Amino acid sequence: MSLLLNIEHTSDIFTQTVKKSIANQPEIQNEKNNDSTSFLTRPDSPTLQTWDQGHPVDSSQQTNLLTPPSSPVTAPVKSDEALFDINANLLAIKRNGNLKAVMSEFEAMKKRSTPLTHYTYDIVLEAHAILRREGFPLSHMFKVYNEMCINKIVPSTHTYSILLRALCRRDVEVQKTIAMLKRQSNRAGVQHKKDITLLESEKNICKAMTIFRKAGESTNEFEVDVFNQLLRVLSHYSNTKEAMFVYERLEHSSASPNASTFAALINLFGRARDLPSSLLYFEIYKKRIETLGHHDSSYLYNALVDAYLKCDNPEGALQVVEQDMTEQGVKLAIIPFNSIIRHYCSIARMSDAEALIGKLESQPELPCPDASSYGPILSAYCQIGDASILEAASRVYKNMIKTDISKAYGNLANYCFLCLSLKHTSMAIRVIDEMRLSGLTPDPLLSERVVLQCVSEGDVSRSIKALDTVIQSMSQKMLFKGSGHLFHTAYEVMNSAKQYLRSSLDVVHAITPLCSSGLPMSLAILLTESFSSDQECLLEAKDYVVLCDSALMLCSKQNSYELFRDILSRMPEDYITGALPSTLISRIWSCLESSGQEDILNLWKHQLNTCSESLPLLSESTVLSQNIMAAIHQGHMEKATEILKNMVAIDEVPVPEVMRDAIALTGKQGCLDVSLVLYNLSLDAYKNLDLESQNKAIHMATNSILIGYAQQGNMLEAKKYYEELKTMGCFPDGNGYASLLLGSAQCATDEATDALMIYDEAKRHGVKPTTFFYNVILSRLSKARKLDNVLNLFEEMCQFKVPANGITHGTIIAACVRAGSEHNARHYFNQMLSCNYQLRVGPFNHMMQFYVRQQPDRMRVLNYFKEMRCHNVKPSSYTYKLLIEAYASIAPYDMPMAHRMLQDMAQKDNLQPQATHYATLIYAYGTLQRDLQSAERVFDGMKKAKIHTDETVYQAILDTLISHGELARAETIYKSMTKKSTSPYIENLFIRGYGAHCQIHKAEAVFKAMSDDKLGVNKNIVVREPSTFEAMVRAYLNSGMIAEARHVLDLMVQRDFPEKVVAAVTDLMIE
């Protein structure tokens, strides 16, 4: 029975029995431990082995799972009927298939102090088991389980079953993924060691066995499929010892072994290379066959075939298939034959593999070979890689593609790589075509190599055809993941043919599916160079569209406007209205007008006026609307409002889309008074529109004024317009919701919660998400260190085909760094570099910061700084602060180089050293290197240089003095500070120092002078942060005041800080 079906089945049982169970919850009775001598022994078997290093170990070793309580605790009293309704409602939400909704309701229940029973937790755990997206670890599920244990709610047998099934299912996922990554490494030479190590570190089977043993203390009454799943997973690791423990428990339970049990055991001992034991359990199966109910016997015989093969006995396996199965009347399928063929190939017995295929092809009573029959032979030939075997490989390939190849990607890719290595490019392209026709998606690396092979052969037309073929074959998700490879490939193709404009245009049209956010700058440059050098090429309507787009891009970067003159001179008159979208013409118009290119603009105006008079852009309204926008771009706000007033006076209606952008732009620039004037005048003008157009126009204008107020922090006015939109029966767009979140963040206590609430509301109302919308949500989640949410949201962004930009990737990288995920941080950083964004300094700083503070590695810091230089990204003051830290804070310290950074930033990047740079040096000398004299010398030298001493410097020198026990001097300097910030950092230092020197009354005084109210009226009061509570708890513990420390921890819990933060302080109490 599958995991999904079984869990749904148990949910139905739950619905039928929950009323009765809540009314009369039985206590769980502990069963007697079974004596170890009752383990099933196997005759003539080798000693049972523990797990090898690198594999899961005996589950008796420590895991990260919390131990469930031994007995239930009394929950707050609530009527049985009410509890049933609450749990039934949660169950109904789960059945709707929305895991987020389940967790949202679960959190709401906790906030309402609803009594939570093990039935409640079962529903939530089931939701995770069923609705978890494949490929994601079980970390969230086990947070719920650990919380259940912390709350002293006793897991039931059903609870344990959910956890065990989920862990087994996840372990199988991990096994398959690792196998796939290893195949990719062998095929393409790309290493996945870190990914494999990360997957193996989950140790799901270890957790499963820990839970299974714990469950055995109170119950042994699992359904047989739970035992079977454990046995199947354990067989993968050849762990006979743990498997025998599970089987012994099964034999002593009310469940009975079934056919699947014996198949798992036969497989287990085959993998352990213990053929006698496999045969033993096969014989036991045959003796019990009449008691096992209806089942497919071929499943057991297939397991026996695998056991023979694992023990290097293909002759025995063949005998089982050709004699035993036939004599017993077991239906022959292709699966055992494929296993034998695969084994022959693995030991280079290719003639035997081919002979068996020939027998399958020629004897009608045998099953017909399928793709899995030919695949191993094809891959084995490909691994040899010699030209001598190409003919044999091609023959096998031709036979294979006559079958269903929809699951044969790896074998096809191997053959494609072989064709490329032997310069048979045409055949490689045909393989890609076969993949596409069968619904397979070539991976980016394979696609890149196919196209670049054509480029290296100098065949431009074939290169373009190959590029188009691979792009058409790839899914949207794969296109995004492989965009870096594909853009590089497109650049190489275009560069090889840049003297031919038609070829360059064909490349651009081929990569259109990749260019949702515009053509990369490198390709735009090549395209315009081709346009300038090739004057003979006949152009189509769609060609002019990409040329104009490229010209706009170059104008914004290089201030080169002559391209527009050249494009217009070659464009047929009817194309300007018939080929170019009106939005593109508007962008060109605005670009030329705002940049003062009057002569070129007049050429475009003349061309437009000689074309269709009915074109909306040529109307007086459109021209005047564009003039309003141009005036705003040039900073002429009064001119913009004057034009609109004159339009309203003569009943001329401005273009709603233009006014939408004008109102939003003035608001973004902080000119809210102008935004309001434009908004009110627009509403007056829209009265002349029909009702449907009027409502649409008013919605756009109201949404824009809302955005303006929200982005400037005036939430009172923003919410007024939000209510107006709701009164109209509509809601803000994606940018509107993002702006509301930006504004509310200035007064929110939990930005991540607000972000998810706004995200859910926008989705609920069917609002189309935008890049800005996702960027704001991602930013809030990133600051809250909710990495899983960030990555899930980014994946959703890709699925919805919302274009990402440099800010998106910068936010994701920041989230990875905050969460300490080095692998993800490096992955998304490299992905960002491949996406041809306009790079910003932030992501480079994030990576440098990670290797300065979280995983100190000076060489990596300097490598990222070098990468910054290579991409012509200008360092910031913070970049140099990180460089100083890299030299001054990572051993072995290099203080001369740290001081040299102060000179380099001024000489090389025209950046003046600031107080924060000196603070870094003070902290390094005084706190890390314990050199008080040098720290004070830097502090005094900074004063002599007349650099303003800010709080960061005071923090550094106070930290130095306190860590050296100079509390009196620290107090004197603190009193001399003319301006004190509301940051608790300095207060934390004093609490730490007083605690270390047993001056607990002073530490208490500092702590009590602070506040927990972030929204308090007194803006000068210092608000406690998690580090404050940690410092006070440490101070009390240092003085042996356990009760007082626990009281501070309780205060911290009430602040709703992230779980990880509270857990770190809780650990101090345990220590």
FIMAR-70469 format. One record per residue (C-alpha): x, y, z. Coordinates in steps of 0.5 Angstrom, whole numbers, padded with zeros to 4 digits, always signed. Layout:
N
XYZ
...
***
This chain:
1071
+0000+0000+0000
+0003+0007-0002
+0004+0012+0003
-0001+0017+0001
-0006+0012+0000
-0005+0009+0007
-0005+0016+0011
-0011+0018+0007
-0014+0011+0010
-0012+0013+0017
-0015+0020+0016
-0022+0017+0015
-0021+0012+0021
-0020+0018+0025
-0026+0022+0023
-0030+0016+0025
-0027+0015+0032
-0025+0022+0034
-0031+0024+0038
-0031+0017+0042
-0023+0018+0043
-0023+0025+0046
-0029+0023+0051
-0025+0017+0053
-0018+0017+0052
-0014+0011+0054
-0007+0011+0057
-0002+0008+0053
+0001+0002+0057
+0008+0000+0056
+0009-0007+0054
+0015-0011+0057
+0021-0011+0053
+0022-0017+0049
+0028-0021+0051
+0034-0021+0046
+0035-0028+0046
+0028-0029+0042
+0031-0026+0036
+0031-0030+0030
+0037-0034+0028
+0039-0036+0021
+0043-0042+0020
+0050-0042+0017
+0050-0034+0016
+0056-0030+0018
+0056-0025+0024
+0051-0020+0023
+0055-0013+0022
+0054-0006+0024
+0053-0001+0019
+0060+0001+0016
+0062+0008+0016
+0059+0013+0012
+0052+0009+0013
+0047+0010+0018
+0049+0007+0025
+0046+0003+0030
+0040+0008+0032
+0042+0007+0039
+0047+0013+0038
+0045+0020+0039
+0040+0023+0034
+0037+0030+0034
+0030+0028+0036
+0026+0030+0043
+0024+0024+0047
+0017+0024+0048
+0014+0024+0055
+0012+0018+0059
+0005+0020+0061
+0000+0025+0058
-0001+0031+0062
-0008+0035+0063
-0010+0040+0058
-0014+0046+0059
-0022+0043+0060
-0026+0044+0054
-0032+0040+0052
-0031+0034+0048
-0036+0037+0042
-0032+0043+0042
-0025+0039+0041
-0028+0035+0036
-0031+0041+0032
-0024+0044+0032
-0020+0038+0030
-0025+0036+0025
-0024+0043+0022
-0017+0043+0022
-0018+0036+0018
-0022+0039+0013
-0017+0044+0011
-0012+0039+0011
-0016+0035+0006
-0016+0041+0001
-0009+0040+0000
-0006+0047+0003
-0001+0045+0007
+0000+0053+0009
-0007+0054+0011
-0006+0048+0015
+0000+0051+0019
-0004+0058+0019
-0010+0055+0023
-0005+0051+0027
-0001+0057+0029
-0008+0061+0030
-0010+0055+0035
-0004+0056+0039
-0005+0063+0040
-0012+0062+0042
-0010+0057+0047
-0014+0052+0044
-0012+0045+0048
-0008+0041+0043
-0009+0033+0043
-0005+0028+0040
-0010+0028+0035
-0009+0035+0033
-0002+0034+0032
-0003+0028+0028
-0007+0032+0023
-0001+0037+0022
+0004+0031+0022
-0001+0028+0016
-0001+0034+0013
+0006+0035+0012
+0007+0027+0010
+0002+0028+0005
+0003+0035+0002
+0010+0036+0003
+0013+0037-0004
+0018+0032-0006
+0025+0033-0006
+0024+0037+0001
+0027+0035+0007
+0023+0033+0013
+0025+0039+0018
+0019+0043+0018
+0015+0036+0020
+0020+0035+0026
+0019+0041+0029
+0012+0040+0030
+0014+0033+0033
+0019+0036+0037
+0014+0041+0040
+0009+0036+0041
+0014+0032+0046
+0016+0039+0049
+0008+0040+0050
+0008+0033+0054
+0003+0030+0049
+0004+0023+0048
+0005+0020+0041
+0000+0015+0039
+0001+0009+0035
-0002+0013+0029
+0003+0018+0030
+0009+0014+0030
+0006+0011+0024
+0006+0017+0020
+0013+0019+0022
+0016+0012+0020
+0012+0012+0013
+0015+0019+0012
+0022+0018+0014
+0022+0012+0010
+0019+0015+0004
+0024+0021+0005
+0030+0016+0005
+0028+0013-0002
+0028+0020-0005
+0035+0021-0002
+0037+0015-0005
+0034+0016-0012
+0037+0023-0012
+0044+0021-0010
+0044+0016-0015
+0042+0021-0020
+0047+0026-0018
+0053+0020-0019
+0050+0018-0026
+0051+0026-0028
+0058+0026-0025
+0060+0020-0029
+0056+0023-0035
+0058+0030-0035
+0064+0030-0031
+0060+0035-0026
+0062+0034-0019
+0056+0034-0014
+0060+0032-0007
+0057+0037-0003
+0050+0036-0005
+0051+0028-0004
+0054+0030+0003
+0048+0034+0005
+0043+0029+0003
+0047+0024+0006
+0047+0028+0013
+0040+0028+0013
+0040+0020+0016
+0033+0019+0016
+0033+0012+0017
+0037+0013+0023
+0031+0018+0026
+0026+0012+0024
+0030+0007+0028
+0030+0012+0034
+0023+0013+0033
+0021+0005+0032
+0025+0003+0038
+0022+0009+0042
+0015+0007+0040
+0017+0000+0042
+0017+0002+0049
+0009+0003+0049
+0006-0001+0043
+0008-0006+0038
+0002-0005+0034
+0004-0002+0027
+0001-0004+0021
+0005-0009+0017
+0007-0004+0011
+0010+0000+0017
+0015-0006+0018
+0016-0007+0011
+0018+0000+0009
+0023+0000+0014
+0026-0007+0012
+0026-0004+0005
+0030+0002+0007
+0035-0002+0011
+0036-0007+0005
+0039-0001+0001
+0044+0000+0007
+0045-0008+0008
+0044-0007+0015
+0042-0014+0017
+0042-0013+0024
+0037-0007+0025
+0033-0011+0020
+0033-0017+0024
+0030-0013+0030
+0025-0010+0026
+0023-0017+0023
+0023-0020+0030
+0018-0014+0032
+0014-0016+0027
+0013-0023+0029
+0011-0021+0036
+0006-0016+0034
-0001-0017+0032
+0001-0016+0024
+0003-0022+0020
+0009-0022+0015
+0006-0022+0008
+0009-0023+0001
+0012-0016+0001
+0016-0017+0008
+0019-0023+0005
+0021-0020-0002
+0025-0014+0003
+0028-0020+0007
+0031-0023+0000
+0033-0017-0002
+0036-0015+0004
+0041-0021+0005
+0042-0021-0003
+0045-0014-0002
+0049-0016+0004
+0052-0022+0000
+0049-0027+0004
+0046-0032-0001
+0044-0037+0004
+0040-0033+0008
+0036-0030+0002
+0035-0037+0000
+0032-0039+0007
+0027-0033+0007
+0025-0035+0000
+0024-0042+0003
+0020-0040+0009
+0016-0036+0004
+0014-0042+0000
+0012-0045+0006
+0007-0040+0008
+0005-0038+0001
-0002-0041+0002
-0003-0036+0009
-0001-0030+0005
-0007-0028+0001
-0007-0026-0006
-0001-0023-0009
+0004-0023-0015
+0009-0028-0014
+0013-0025-0019
+0015-0020-0014
+0019-0025-0010
+0022-0029-0016
+0025-0022-0018
+0027-0021-0011
+0031-0028-0011
+0034-0026-0018
+0037-0019-0015
+0040-0023-0009
+0043-0028-0014
+0046-0022-0018
+0048-0018-0012
+0052-0025-0010
+0055-0025-0017
+0052-0031-0019
+0048-0029-0026
+0047-0036-0028
+0043-0038-0022
+0039-0032-0023
+0038-0034-0030
+0036-0041-0028
+0031-0038-0023
+0028-0034-0029
+0028-0039-0035
+0027-0046-0030
+0024-0044-0023
+0019-0039-0025
+0016-0043-0031
+0016-0049-0027
+0012-0046-0022
+0007-0042-0027
+0009-0035-0025
+0008-0030-0031
+0015-0028-0034
+0016-0020-0034
+0021-0016-0037
+0024-0014-0030
+0028-0020-0028
+0031-0020-0035
+0033-0013-0035
+0036-0014-0028
+0041-0020-0031
+0042-0015-0037
+0044-0010-0033
+0049-0014-0029
+0052-0017-0035
+0054-0010-0037
+0057-0008-0030
+0062-0014-0031
+0063-0012-0038
+0060-0019-0041
+0057-0015-0047
+0056-0021-0051
+0052-0025-0046
+0048-0018-0045
+0047-0018-0053
+0045-0025-0053
+0040-0025-0048
+0037-0019-0052
+0037-0023-0058
+0033-0029-0055
+0028-0024-0052
+0027-0021-0059
+0027-0028-0063
+0022-0032-0058
+0015-0030-0058
+0014-0033-0051
+0018-0029-0048
+0017-0021-0046
+0019-0016-0051
+0025-0012-0049
+0024-0005-0047
+0028+0002-0046
+0031-0001-0040
+0033-0007-0043
+0037-0003-0049
+0039+0002-0044
+0044-0001-0040
+0048-0004-0046
+0048+0003-0050
+0051+0006-0043
+0056+0001-0043
+0058+0002-0050
+0058+0010-0049
+0063+0009-0043
+0068+0005-0047
+0068+0012-0051
+0072+0009-0057
+0070+0010-0064
+0070+0003-0065
+0064+0002-0061
+0060+0007-0065
+0057+0002-0070
+0054-0002-0064
+0052+0003-0060
+0048+0006-0066
+0045+0000-0067
+0042-0001-0060
+0040+0006-0060
+0036+0005-0066
+0032-0001-0063
+0031+0003-0056
+0028+0009-0059
+0023+0004-0062
+0020+0003-0055
+0018+0008-0050
+0024+0012-0048
+0020+0017-0044
+0024+0015-0038
+0031+0013-0041
+0034+0020-0041
+0040+0018-0038
+0042+0013-0043
+0040+0018-0049
+0044+0023-0046
+0050+0018-0045
+0049+0017-0053
+0049+0024-0054
+0055+0025-0051
+0059+0020-0054
+0056+0023-0061
+0059+0029-0059
+0066+0026-0057
+0066+0023-0064
+0064+0029-0068
+0058+0026-0070
+0054+0033-0069
+0048+0031-0073
+0047+0025-0069
+0047+0029-0063
+0042+0034-0065
+0037+0028-0067
+0038+0025-0060
+0036+0032-0057
+0030+0032-0062
+0028+0025-0060
+0028+0027-0053
+0023+0033-0054
+0018+0028-0058
+0018+0024-0052
+0017+0029-0047
+0024+0029-0044
+0028+0036-0043
+0035+0036-0044
+0039+0039-0038
+0043+0046-0039
+0050+0043-0040
+0048+0038-0045
+0045+0043-0049
+0051+0048-0048
+0055+0042-0051
+0051+0040-0057
+0051+0048-0059
+0058+0049-0058
+0060+0043-0062
+0057+0046-0068
+0060+0053-0067
+0067+0050-0066
+0065+0046-0073
+0064+0053-0076
+0057+0051-0078
+0053+0058-0076
+0046+0055-0079
+0047+0049-0075
+0049+0052-0069
+0043+0056-0069
+0038+0050-0071
+0041+0047-0065
+0040+0052-0060
+0033+0053-0062
+0032+0045-0062
+0035+0045-0055
+0031+0051-0052
+0024+0048-0055
+0026+0042-0052
+0027+0045-0045
+0021+0046-0040
+0020+0053-0037
+0024+0051-0030
+0030+0048-0034
+0030+0054-0038
+0031+0059-0032
+0036+0054-0028
+0040+0054-0035
+0039+0061-0037
+0047+0062-0035
+0049+0056-0040
+0044+0058-0045
+0046+0066-0045
+0053+0064-0046
+0052+0059-0051
+0048+0064-0055
+0053+0069-0054
+0058+0064-0057
+0054+0063-0063
+0052+0070-0064
+0060+0072-0064
+0061+0067-0069
+0056+0070-0074
+0056+0077-0072
+0058+0080-0079
+0051+0077-0081
+0045+0081-0078
+0040+0075-0080
+0044+0070-0076
+0045+0075-0070
+0037+0076-0071
+0035+0069-0071
+0039+0067-0065
+0036+0073-0061
+0029+0070-0063
+0031+0063-0061
+0033+0065-0054
+0026+0069-0053
+0023+0065-0048
+0029+0066-0044
+0029+0074-0044
+0023+0075-0040
+0027+0081-0037
+0030+0083-0043
+0036+0081-0048
+0042+0081-0044
+0047+0087-0045
+0052+0083-0048
+0048+0080-0053
+0044+0087-0055
+0051+0090-0056
+0053+0084-0061
+0046+0085-0064
+0047+0093-0066
+0054+0091-0068
+0051+0086-0073
+0046+0092-0075
+0051+0097-0076
+0056+0092-0080
+0051+0089-0085
+0047+0094-0089
+0044+0089-0094
+0040+0084-0090
+0032+0084-0091
+0029+0085-0084
+0022+0083-0082
+0017+0086-0077
+0019+0082-0071
+0027+0084-0073
+0025+0091-0072
+0022+0090-0065
+0028+0087-0062
+0033+0092-0065
+0029+0098-0062
+0029+0094-0055
+0037+0093-0056
+0037+0100-0058
+0033+0103-0052
+0038+0098-0047
+0044+0101-0050
+0042+0108-0049
+0040+0107-0042
+0048+0105-0041
+0052+0108-0046
+0048+0114-0048
+0048+0112-0055
+0042+0115-0059
+0044+0115-0066
+0042+0108-0067
+0035+0110-0067
+0036+0114-0073
+0039+0108-0077
+0033+0104-0075
+0028+0109-0077
+0032+0110-0084
+0032+0103-0086
+0025+0102-0083
+0019+0101-0088
+0014+0107-0087
+0008+0102-0085
+0012+0098-0080
+0013+0104-0075
+0005+0103-0074
+0004+0096-0076
+0010+0092-0073
+0012+0096-0067
+0007+0096-0061
+0005+0102-0058
+0008+0101-0052
+0015+0100-0055
+0014+0107-0059
+0012+0110-0052
+0018+0108-0049
+0022+0110-0055
+0019+0117-0055
+0020+0118-0047
+0027+0116-0048
+0029+0121-0054
+0025+0127-0050
+0027+0126-0043
+0034+0126-0046
+0034+0132-0050
+0035+0128-0057
+0030+0133-0061
+0033+0132-0068
+0032+0124-0068
+0025+0125-0064
+0022+0130-0069
+0024+0124-0075
+0020+0119-0071
+0014+0124-0070
+0015+0126-0078
+0015+0118-0079
+0009+0117-0075
+0005+0123-0077
+0006+0120-0085
+0003+0114-0083
-0004+0112-0080
-0008+0118-0077
-0012+0113-0073
-0006+0111-0069
-0008+0112-0061
-0001+0114-0060
-0002+0120-0065
-0008+0123-0062
-0007+0129-0058
-0009+0126-0052
-0003+0121-0052
+0002+0126-0054
+0000+0131-0048
+0000+0125-0044
+0007+0123-0046
+0009+0130-0045
+0007+0130-0038
+0011+0124-0037
+0017+0127-0040
+0016+0133-0036
+0016+0129-0029
+0023+0125-0032
+0026+0132-0033
+0024+0134-0026
+0019+0140-0028
+0013+0138-0024
+0009+0145-0025
+0010+0144-0032
+0007+0137-0032
+0001+0139-0027
+0000+0145-0032
-0001+0141-0038
-0006+0136-0035
-0010+0142-0032
-0011+0145-0039
-0013+0138-0042
-0018+0137-0036
-0021+0144-0038
-0022+0142-0045
-0025+0135-0043
-0019+0132-0046
-0018+0125-0043
-0011+0123-0041
-0008+0116-0043
-0010+0112-0036
-0003+0108-0037
+0001+0114-0037
-0002+0117-0031
-0002+0111-0027
+0006+0111-0028
+0006+0119-0027
+0003+0119-0021
+0007+0113-0018
+0013+0116-0021
+0012+0123-0017
+0010+0119-0011
+0017+0115-0011
+0021+0121-0012
+0017+0124-0005
+0013+0129-0009
+0006+0127-0006
+0003+0134-0007
+0004+0133-0014
+0002+0126-0014
-0005+0128-0011
-0006+0134-0016
-0005+0129-0022
-0009+0124-0018
-0015+0129-0017
-0014+0132-0024
-0014+0125-0027
-0021+0123-0023
-0024+0129-0026
-0022+0127-0033
-0024+0120-0033
-0031+0122-0032
-0032+0123-0039
-0030+0115-0040
-0035+0110-0041
-0037+0106-0034
-0032+0100-0035
-0026+0104-0038
-0027+0109-0032
-0027+0104-0027
-0021+0101-0030
-0018+0108-0030
-0020+0110-0023
-0017+0103-0020
-0010+0104-0024
-0010+0112-0021
-0012+0110-0014
-0007+0104-0014
-0001+0109-0016
-0003+0114-0010
-0003+0108-0005
+0004+0106-0007
+0006+0113-0007
+0004+0114+0000
+0006+0107+0003
+0013+0108+0000
+0014+0115+0003
+0011+0112+0010
+0005+0115+0010
+0001+0109+0012
-0005+0113+0014
-0007+0116+0007
-0004+0109+0004
-0010+0105+0008
-0015+0111+0006
-0014+0109-0001
-0014+0102+0000
-0021+0102+0003
-0023+0106-0003
-0021+0100-0007
-0024+0096-0003
-0031+0100-0004
-0030+0100-0011
-0030+0092-0010
-0023+0091-0012
-0016+0091-0009
-0009+0093-0010
-0004+0090-0015
+0002+0086-0014
+0006+0093-0013
+0001+0096-0009
+0001+0090-0004
+0009+0090-0004
+0008+0098-0002
+0004+0097+0003
+0008+0092+0006
+0014+0097+0006
+0010+0102+0009
+0008+0098+0015
+0015+0095+0016
+0016+0101+0020
+0011+0100+0025
+0011+0092+0025
+0014+0088+0030
+0014+0082+0026
+0016+0083+0019
+0016+0076+0016
+0009+0075+0019
+0006+0081+0016
+0009+0079+0009
+0006+0072+0009
-0001+0075+0011
+0000+0080+0005
+0002+0075+0001
-0004+0070+0003
-0009+0076+0002
-0006+0078-0005
-0006+0071-0007
-0013+0070-0005
-0016+0076-0009
-0012+0073-0015
-0007+0079-0015
-0002+0078-0021
+0005+0078-0017
+0010+0082-0020
+0018+0082-0019
+0017+0088-0014
+0012+0084-0010
+0016+0078-0010
+0022+0082-0008
+0019+0086-0002
+0016+0079+0001
+0023+0076+0000
+0026+0081+0003
+0022+0081+0009
+0023+0073+0010
+0030+0074+0009
+0031+0079+0015
+0027+0074+0019
+0032+0068+0017
+0026+0064+0014
+0030+0061+0009
+0026+0055+0007
+0020+0060+0006
+0025+0064+0001
+0027+0059-0003
+0020+0056-0004
+0017+0063-0006
+0023+0064-0011
+0021+0057-0014
+0014+0059-0014
+0016+0066-0018
+0020+0062-0023
+0014+0057-0024
+0009+0063-0025
+0014+0066-0030
+0015+0073-0026
+0022+0075-0028
+0027+0076-0023
+0033+0081-0023
+0039+0083-0019
+0035+0085-0013
+0032+0078-0013
+0038+0074-0013
+0041+0079-0008
+0036+0078-0003
+0036+0070-0004
+0044+0071-0002
+0042+0075+0004
+0037+0070+0006
+0042+0064+0005
+0048+0068+0009
+0043+0070+0015
+0041+0062+0015
+0048+0060+0015
+0047+0056+0008
+0054+0056+0005
+0052+0051-0001
+0045+0055-0003
+0049+0062-0002
+0054+0060-0007
+0049+0057-0012
+0045+0063-0012
+0051+0067-0013
+0054+0064-0019
+0047+0063-0022
+0046+0071-0021
+0053+0072-0025
+0050+0068-0030
+0044+0072-0031
+0047+0078-0034
+0044+0083-0029
+0047+0089-0027
+0051+0087-0022
+0050+0091-0015
+0055+0091-0009
+0051+0088-0004
+0051+0081-0006
+0059+0081-0006
+0059+0084+0001
+0054+0079+0003
+0059+0073+0001
+0065+0077+0004
+0061+0078+0010
+0059+0070+0011
+0067+0068+0010
+0069+0074+0015
+0064+0072+0021
+0060+0066+0020
+0066+0061+0016
+0072+0065+0017
+0076+0064+0011
+0081+0070+0009
+0082+0067+0002
+0075+0066+0000
+0074+0074+0002
+0079+0076-0002
+0077+0072-0008
+0070+0075-0008
+0073+0082-0008
+0077+0080-0014
+0071+0077-0017
+0068+0084-0016
+0073+0088-0019
+0073+0083-0025
+0065+0085-0026
+0067+0092-0025
+0063+0093-0019
+0065+0099-0015
+0066+0097-0007
+0063+0101-0002
+0065+0103+0005
+0062+0097+0008
+0066+0093+0003
+0073+0096+0006
+0070+0095+0013
+0070+0087+0011
+0077+0087+0008
+0079+0090+0014
+0076+0085+0019
+0079+0079+0014
+0086+0082+0015
+0085+0084+0023
+0080+0079+0025
+0082+0072+0022
+0088+0069+0025
+0094+0069+0023
+0092+0077+0024
+0095+0082+0018
+0095+0088+0022
+0099+0092+0016
+0095+0090+0011
+0089+0092+0015
+0091+0099+0016
+0093+0099+0009
+0086+0098+0007
+0085+0105+0010
+0089+0108+0004
+0087+0104-0001
+0080+0106-0001
+0081+0113-0001
+0087+0112-0007
+0083+0107-0011
+0076+0108-0010
+0075+0115-0008
+0072+0113-0001
+0074+0117+0005
+0075+0112+0012
+0070+0113+0017
+0069+0111+0024
+0066+0104+0023
+0073+0103+0020
+0077+0105+0026
+0072+0101+0030
+0074+0095+0027
+0081+0096+0028
+0080+0098+0035
+0075+0091+0036
+0081+0087+0033
+0086+0090+0037
+0082+0090+0044
+0078+0084+0044
+0081+0079+0039
+0088+0080+0040
+0088+0083+0047
+0092+0089+0046
+0089+0094+0050
+0095+0099+0048
+0094+0099+0041
+0086+0099+0041
+0087+0106+0045
+0092+0108+0040
+0088+0107+0034
+0082+0111+0038
+0086+0117+0040
+0089+0117+0033
+0082+0117+0030
+0081+0123+0035
+0087+0127+0032
+0085+0126+0025
+0078+0129+0027
+0074+0124+0025
+0067+0124+0028
+0067+0119+0034
+0060+0115+0033
+0057+0109+0037
+0060+0104+0033
+0067+0107+0036
+0064+0107+0043
+0062+0100+0042
+0069+0098+0040
+0072+0102+0046
+0067+0100+0051
+0068+0093+0049
+0075+0093+0050
+0075+0096+0056
+0070+0092+0059
+0073+0085+0057
+0080+0088+0060
+0076+0089+0067
+0076+0096+0066
+0069+0098+0068
+0070+0104+0071
+0074+0107+0065
+0068+0104+0061
+0063+0108+0065
+0067+0114+0065
+0067+0114+0057
+0060+0112+0057
+0058+0118+0061
+0062+0122+0056
+0058+0120+0050
+0054+0126+0047
+0049+0122+0043
+0046+0115+0045
+0042+0111+0041
+0037+0106+0042
+0041+0100+0040
+0042+0095+0046
+0049+0093+0044
+0052+0098+0049
+0047+0096+0055
+0049+0089+0053
+0056+0090+0054
+0055+0093+0061
+0050+0087+0063
+0056+0082+0061
+0061+0086+0064
+0058+0087+0071
+0055+0079+0071
+0062+0077+0069
+0065+0081+0076
+0059+0079+0080
+0056+0086+0080
+0049+0083+0079
+0045+0089+0082
+0049+0094+0077
+0047+0089+0071
+0040+0088+0074
+0039+0096+0074
+0041+0096+0066
+0036+0091+0065
+0031+0094+0068
+0032+0101+0065
+0031+0098+0058
+0024+0096+0055
+0020+0091+0051
+0016+0096+0048
+0018+0097+0041
+0012+0102+0039
+0013+0106+0046
+0012+0113+0046
+0019+0115+0049
+0023+0114+0043
+0030+0115+0047
+0028+0108+0051
+0033+0102+0049
+0029+0096+0047
+0031+0089+0049
+0033+0085+0044
+0035+0077+0044
+0042+0079+0046
+0040+0083+0052
+0036+0077+0055
+0042+0072+0053
+0047+0077+0057
+0042+0077+0063
+0041+0070+0063
+0049+0069+0063
+0050+0074+0069
+0045+0071+0073
+0047+0064+0072
+0054+0066+0073
+0052+0068+0080
+0048+0062+0081
+0041+0065+0081
+0038+0060+0077
+0030+0062+0079
+0032+0069+0076
+0035+0067+0070
+0029+0063+0069
+0024+0069+0070
+0028+0073+0065
+0028+0067+0060
+0020+0067+0061
+0020+0074+0059
+0024+0073+0053
+0019+0067+0051
+0013+0072+0051
+0016+0077+0046
+0015+0072+0041
+0022+0072+0038
+0024+0066+0033
+0024+0059+0036
+0032+0058+0034
+0034+0065+0038
+0030+0063+0044
+0032+0055+0044
+0040+0058+0044
+0038+0062+0051
+0034+0056+0053
+0040+0051+0052
+0044+0056+0057
+0039+0053+0062
+0040+0046+0061
+0048+0047+0061
***
